[in-house]
Amino acid sequence: MAIESVIDTSRIEAMVAQLKAAAARAQGAVDPVQAGVKAEKAAPRVDFADVLKGAIDNVNDSQQQASKMSQAFAMGDDNINLSDVMIASQKASISFQTSIQVRNKLVSAYRDIMTMQV
């Protein structure tokens, strides 16, 4: 008794079509399905300074929240658990360390650009 395995080629073809569409979008070609969507609504411009300020504000907010939670816990507030305080503190620490790494990468890229010979 032979066991035949049937391969569903329609799924494979669909996957290949998706990969080709993704490759075309990555190279700048317009996907026919997405062409109508792009014609309707253009992507809004994003200002780098606004994004950077928003990220820094989020880091500041998380640090202030962690500080308030730790102060409330130290004062004996029954609504705040030690685990919540520790989690908020770790989130603030991780977001701060991430912002430091981003800053270091930006400074490094700036230095590389400034030392380029034109």
C-alpha positions as CSV (number, residue, x, y, z in Angstrom):
1,M,0.0,0.0,0.0
2,A,1.6,3.2,-1.2
3,I,1.0,6.4,0.7
4,E,0.7,9.4,-1.7
5,S,1.4,12.8,-0.4
6,V,-0.6,15.4,-2.2
7,I,1.0,18.8,-2.4
8,D,-1.4,21.7,-2.7
9,T,0.2,23.8,-5.4
10,S,-2.3,26.6,-5.1
11,R,-0.9,27.5,-1.6
12,I,2.7,27.4,-3.0
13,E,1.7,29.7,-5.9
14,A,0.0,32.1,-3.5
15,M,3.1,32.2,-1.3
16,V,5.3,32.8,-4.4
17,A,3.0,35.6,-5.5
18,Q,3.2,37.2,-2.1
19,L,7.0,37.0,-2.1
20,K,7.2,38.6,-5.5
21,A,4.8,41.4,-4.5
22,A,6.9,42.1,-1.4
23,A,10.1,42.1,-3.4
24,A,8.5,44.5,-6.0
25,R,7.5,46.9,-3.2
26,A,11.0,46.7,-1.6
27,Q,12.5,47.7,-5.0
28,G,10.2,50.6,-5.4
29,A,7.8,49.0,-7.9
30,V,4.1,49.6,-7.3
31,D,1.9,46.6,-6.4
32,P,-1.2,46.8,-8.6
33,V,-3.4,46.2,-5.5
34,Q,-1.7,48.9,-3.5
35,A,-1.7,51.4,-6.4
36,G,-5.3,52.3,-5.8
37,V,-4.7,52.7,-2.1
38,K,-1.7,54.9,-2.6
39,A,-3.6,57.1,-5.1
40,E,-6.4,57.6,-2.5
41,K,-4.2,58.5,0.5
42,A,-0.7,59.7,0.5
43,A,1.5,58.9,3.5
44,P,1.8,61.8,5.9
45,R,5.3,63.3,6.3
46,V,7.0,62.4,9.6
47,D,9.4,64.9,11.1
48,F,12.5,63.3,12.6
49,A,12.7,65.9,15.4
50,D,9.1,65.2,16.4
51,V,9.6,61.4,16.5
52,L,12.8,61.9,18.6
53,K,11.1,64.3,21.0
54,G,8.2,61.9,21.3
55,A,10.5,59.0,22.1
56,I,12.4,61.0,24.7
57,D,9.1,62.1,26.3
58,N,8.0,58.5,26.5
59,V,11.2,57.6,28.3
60,N,10.7,60.6,30.7
61,D,7.1,59.6,31.4
62,S,8.1,56.0,32.2
63,Q,10.8,57.2,34.5
64,Q,8.4,59.6,36.3
65,Q,5.8,56.9,36.6
66,A,8.3,54.4,38.1
67,S,9.5,57.1,40.5
68,K,5.9,57.9,41.7
69,M,5.1,54.2,42.1
70,S,8.2,53.6,44.2
71,Q,7.5,56.6,46.4
72,A,3.9,55.5,46.9
73,F,5.1,52.0,47.8
74,A,7.6,53.4,50.2
75,M,4.9,55.5,51.9
76,G,2.9,52.4,52.5
77,D,0.2,52.6,49.7
78,D,-1.7,49.3,49.8
79,N,-2.8,49.7,46.2
80,I,0.7,49.3,44.8
81,N,2.5,45.9,44.8
82,L,6.3,45.5,45.0
83,S,6.2,43.5,41.7
84,D,4.4,46.4,39.9
85,V,7.1,48.8,41.2
86,M,9.9,46.6,40.1
87,I,8.4,46.0,36.7
88,A,7.8,49.8,36.1
89,S,11.4,50.4,37.3
90,Q,12.8,47.9,34.9
91,K,10.7,49.2,32.0
92,A,12.1,52.7,32.7
93,S,15.6,51.4,32.9
94,I,15.3,49.5,29.7
95,S,13.8,52.4,27.8
96,F,16.5,54.7,29.1
97,Q,19.3,52.3,28.1
98,T,17.7,52.0,24.7
99,S,17.6,55.8,24.2
100,I,21.3,55.9,25.2
101,Q,22.2,53.4,22.6
102,V,20.2,55.2,20.0
103,R,21.9,58.4,20.9
104,N,25.3,56.7,20.6
105,K,24.4,55.4,17.2
106,L,23.3,58.9,16.0
107,V,26.5,60.5,17.3
108,S,28.6,57.8,15.6
109,A,26.7,58.3,12.3
110,Y,27.1,62.1,12.6
111,R,30.9,61.7,13.1
112,D,31.1,59.3,10.2
113,I,29.3,61.8,7.9
114,M,31.4,64.7,9.1
115,T,34.7,62.9,8.4
116,M,33.6,61.9,4.8
117,Q,35.6,63.6,2.1
118,V,33.4,65.1,-0.6
